Amino acid sequence: MQAWRVHRNGEPSEVMELEQADRPTPGDGQVLIAVRAANINFPDALLCRGQYQVRPPLPFTPGVEICGETEDGRRVLATPALPHGGFAEYVVADEAALLPAPEALDDAQAAALHIGYQTGWFGLHRRARLQAGETLLVHAAAGGVGSAAVQLGKAAGATVIGVVGGPEKAAVARELGCDLVIDRHGEDIVAAVKEATGGRGADVVYDPVGGEAYAKSVKCIAFEGRVVVVGFASGAIPTPGLNHALVKNYSIVGLHWGLYNTKDPAAVRACHDELTELAAKGVVKPLISERVPMADAARAVQRVADGTSIGRIVVLPSGGTR
């Protein structure tokens, strides 16, 4: 089969190599899956760089989520078992963790419904307890993770403020349903949030960026607000001032969605059921900006790493348009 493999750590475009490889062999409790679509996530770039919390042995294939077909014909969502990631024609995954692919979504959309939307749902509902009528501030609102949070925030009845970088991404955020869009390249995030909320600030902040985004968020957080720390796409991990959290009476909550797979798998499946229902109603729909053939995967992962992509880029091993 064809598979992208990483033999040394570095930038995706430099270290990902398309090779012929043996199909992975399922272990106990695992199944072989033909990949129909593999969604690109920022962790794929971190895996290539050797900066992710999981460091598979070299060589490995990146690709942390797929929509595929099992040998008995089931269309499923899966998180492949590394080192055999999703940028390949076949993967293996744990049978117990497979989720049925929503019928309302095509393969590319289904592949993108998994980690980003599960992260958004758990972050907003389990960690931040977002309520209807509250104000939600989403950083990188036109990105894969941010766009999911925008849609889920609107579905929950929140007023959503999206922060983006540049006019093209601002237009996308408006189309997603943001009530207010702030272009960080030319606008003051703190002033804009305070003006939009009558000085109160945002009740919930969804931050997959870290760095300066976090620093500005806590300057416009509401009384009893909650900052959900999702990731550090900026490359800068902030050091929270706990005295500031004390004085302003807000909470800082972390979210590592992968832990729910081992700590509370029933909650993951219940979340998937709810996401499937929202997709069937058209309330949420993954924003797919590009569907790329297998040969273009390394360049696509690099664009995600560089922060220049919009929404999700999905790799189609068959080269089709699914």
C-alpha positions in Angstrom: 0.0 0.0 0.0 1.0 3.7 -0.2 1.8 5.5 3.0 3.4 8.7 4.1 6.3 7.9 6.5 8.4 10.1 8.7 12.0 8.8 9.3 13.3 11.9 11.1 11.7 14.8 12.9 11.3 18.2 11.3 8.9 20.3 9.2 6.2 18.1 7.5 7.1 19.1 4.0 10.7 18.1 4.6 10.3 14.9 6.5 7.1 13.2 5.1 8.0 10.7 2.4 5.5 8.8 0.2 6.5 5.2 0.2 5.3 1.6 -0.5 4.7 -0.1 2.8 3.2 -3.3 4.1 -0.4 -3.2 5.3 -0.5 -3.0 9.1 -1.6 -6.2 10.9 -4.4 -5.9 13.4 -3.6 -6.9 16.9 -6.0 -8.3 19.6 -9.2 -6.2 19.6 -8.2 -4.3 16.4 -9.5 -4.2 12.9 -8.1 -3.4 9.5 -9.7 -0.3 7.8 -9.5 0.9 4.3 -9.0 4.7 4.5 -11.6 6.7 2.6 -10.7 10.1 3.9 -8.0 11.3 6.4 -8.5 14.7 8.1 -5.4 16.8 8.8 -5.0 18.1 12.3 -2.4 20.4 13.9 -1.2 17.4 16.0 0.0 15.8 12.7 2.4 18.6 12.3 3.5 18.3 15.9 4.1 14.6 15.4 6.3 15.3 12.4 8.3 17.8 14.6 8.5 15.4 17.5 6.7 17.9 19.7 3.4 16.0 20.3 2.6 14.4 23.7 2.7 11.1 22.0 6.0 10.3 20.2 5.7 7.1 18.1 8.9 5.3 17.1 10.5 6.3 13.8 9.5 5.6 11.1 5.8 6.3 11.5 2.8 7.5 9.5 1.0 10.6 10.8 -2.8 11.1 10.5 -4.8 10.9 13.7 -8.4 10.6 12.4 -10.0 8.9 9.4 -13.3 7.9 7.9 -12.9 4.4 6.5 -14.5 1.1 5.7 -14.0 -2.1 7.6 -13.5 -5.5 6.0 -17.2 -6.3 6.7 -18.4 -3.2 5.0 -19.0 -0.8 7.9 -18.3 3.0 7.3 -16.7 4.2 10.4 -14.7 7.0 12.1 -11.5 5.9 13.8 -8.3 7.2 15.4 -5.6 4.9 13.9 -3.2 3.1 16.1 0.2 4.9 15.8 2.8 4.3 14.3 0.4 3.4 11.5 -1.5 6.7 11.1 -4.1 7.8 8.6 -2.1 9.1 5.7 -2.1 5.7 4.2 -4.4 3.4 2.2 -5.0 1.1 5.2 -4.9 1.5 9.0 -5.6 -0.5 12.1 -7.7 0.8 15.0 -9.3 -0.5 18.2 -12.6 -2.1 17.4 -14.2 -0.8 20.7 -13.4 2.8 19.8 -14.9 2.8 16.3 -17.8 5.2 15.7 -20.4 4.9 12.9 -19.9 7.6 10.2 -22.9 10.0 10.1 -25.0 9.3 7.0 -25.6 13.0 6.6 -22.0 13.7 5.8 -19.7 12.6 3.0 -16.4 10.9 3.8 -14.3 14.1 4.1 -16.9 15.8 6.3 -17.3 12.7 8.4 -13.5 12.4 9.0 -13.5 16.0 10.2 -16.4 15.6 12.6 -14.5 13.4 15.1 -11.7 15.0 17.1 -12.3 18.7 16.5 -16.0 18.5 17.3 -15.6 16.1 20.2 -13.0 18.5 21.6 -15.4 21.4 21.1 -18.3 19.6 22.7 -16.3 18.5 25.7 -14.6 21.8 26.1 -17.8 23.9 25.9 -20.2 21.6 27.7 -18.2 19.4 30.1 -15.4 21.8 31.0 -16.9 25.3 30.6 -20.6 24.5 31.1 -21.6 27.0 28.4 -25.1 28.3 28.9 -27.6 29.7 26.4 -27.3 33.5 26.4 -23.7 33.6 27.4 -20.9 35.1 25.3 -18.3 32.8 23.8 -15.0 34.0 22.5 -13.3 31.7 20.0 -9.8 32.1 18.8 -8.7 30.9 15.3 -12.4 30.9 14.5 -11.9 30.1 10.8 -9.6 27.1 11.5 -10.5 23.5 11.9 -10.8 23.5 15.7 -12.2 27.0 16.0 -14.9 26.6 13.3 -16.2 23.5 15.2 -16.4 25.6 18.4 -18.2 28.4 16.6 -20.9 26.0 15.3 -21.3 24.2 18.6 -21.5 27.6 20.4 -24.3 28.8 18.2 -26.1 25.4 18.6 -25.9 26.0 22.3 -27.6 29.4 22.1 -24.5 31.5 22.8 -23.5 34.8 21.3 -20.2 33.9 19.5 -17.3 36.3 18.9 -14.7 35.0 16.6 -11.1 36.1 16.4 -9.3 35.6 13.1 -6.2 36.7 11.2 -7.0 38.5 8.0 -10.0 39.5 5.9 -10.4 36.1 4.1 -10.7 34.3 7.4 -13.0 37.0 8.7 -15.4 36.4 5.8 -15.4 32.7 6.6 -16.0 33.3 10.3 -19.1 35.4 9.4 -20.4 32.7 7.2 -20.0 30.2 10.0 -22.4 32.3 12.1 -20.2 34.4 14.3 -22.2 37.3 15.8 -19.0 39.5 15.8 -15.7 38.9 14.0 -12.5 40.5 15.2 -9.5 40.6 12.9 -6.5 40.5 15.2 -4.2 42.0 12.5 -5.9 45.3 12.7 -8.3 45.4 15.7 -7.9 45.5 19.5 -9.3 42.2 20.7 -9.7 43.4 24.3 -11.4 46.6 23.4 -13.7 45.0 20.9 -14.9 42.3 23.3 -15.5 44.8 26.1 -17.5 47.0 23.7 -19.6 44.2 22.4 -20.4 43.0 25.9 -21.1 46.3 27.5 -17.9 46.0 29.5 -18.7 42.6 31.0 -16.4 40.5 28.9 -16.6 37.0 27.5 -18.2 34.3 29.7 -16.3 31.5 28.0 -13.0 31.7 26.0 -12.1 28.8 23.7 -8.4 29.0 23.1 -6.5 26.6 20.8 -3.8 29.2 20.2 -2.1 30.1 23.5 0.6 32.8 23.6 -0.8 36.3 23.0 -4.3 35.0 22.4 -4.4 33.7 26.0 -2.9 36.9 27.4 -5.5 39.1 25.7 -8.4 36.7 26.7 -7.8 37.1 30.4 -8.0 40.9 30.0 -11.5 40.6 28.7 -12.9 37.7 30.7 -16.2 38.1 32.5 -16.8 37.7 36.3 -17.0 33.9 36.8 -15.7 33.4 33.2 -14.0 30.2 32.1 -11.0 30.0 29.8 -10.8 26.6 28.1 -7.1 25.8 27.2 -7.3 23.5 24.1 -3.9 23.8 22.6 -0.9 26.0 21.6 -1.0 26.5 17.9 1.1 29.7 18.3 3.9 27.6 19.7 3.9 29.7 22.9 2.7 28.1 26.1 1.4 30.8 28.4 2.2 31.0 32.1 -1.0 31.9 33.8 -0.9 34.6 36.6 -2.9 32.8 39.3 -3.1 36.0 41.3 -4.9 37.5 38.3 -7.4 34.6 38.2 -8.0 35.1 41.9 -8.6 38.8 41.7 -10.8 38.6 38.6 -12.6 35.5 39.8 -12.3 33.4 36.6 -11.4 29.7 36.0 -8.7 28.2 33.8 -9.7 24.7 32.6 -7.6 22.4 30.5 -9.0 20.0 28.0 -7.2 16.8 26.8 -9.9 15.1 24.8 -7.9 11.9 24.3 -8.2 11.1 28.0 -11.9 10.6 27.7 -11.3 7.6 25.4 -9.7 5.8 28.4 -11.4 7.5 31.3 -15.0 7.7 30.1 -15.5 6.1 26.7 -19.2 6.0 27.2 -19.2 9.8 27.2 -17.3 9.9 23.9 -20.0 7.7 22.3 -22.8 9.7 23.8 -21.2 12.9 22.4 -20.9 11.3 19.0 -24.6 10.4 19.0 -25.4 14.1 19.7 -23.0 15.3 17.0 -24.5 12.9 14.6 -28.0 14.3 15.4 -26.8 17.9 15.0 -25.2 16.9 11.6 -28.5 15.3 10.5 -30.3 18.5 11.3 -27.7 20.6 9.4 -26.8 22.5 12.6 -23.2 21.5 12.3 -21.3 20.8 9.2 -17.5 20.5 9.1 -15.9 23.3 7.0 -13.8 21.5 4.4 -11.7 24.0 2.4 -9.7 21.4 0.4 -9.9 17.8 -0.6 -6.4 16.8 -1.7 -5.1 13.6 -3.3 -2.6 11.4 -1.5 0.4 12.9 -3.4 -0.3 16.4 -1.9 -0.6 15.3 1.7 2.8 16.6 2.9 2.3 20.1 1.4 -1.2 20.2 3.0 0.1 19.2 6.4 2.7 22.0 6.1 0.0 24.6 5.4 -1.8 23.5 8.5 1.5 23.7 10.4 2.0 27.2 9.1 -1.5 28.4 10.1 -2.4 29.4 6.5 -5.2 26.9 6.0 -8.9 27.6 6.5 -11.2 25.0 8.0 -10.2 21.5 7.3 -8.0 20.0 4.6 -8.7 16.3 4.0 -6.6 13.7 2.3 -8.3 11.3 0.0 -6.1 8.2 -0.6 -8.1 7.1 -3.6 -7.7 10.6 -5.2 -11.4 11.1 -5.5 -13.7 13.9 -4.3 -15.5 12.2 -1.5 
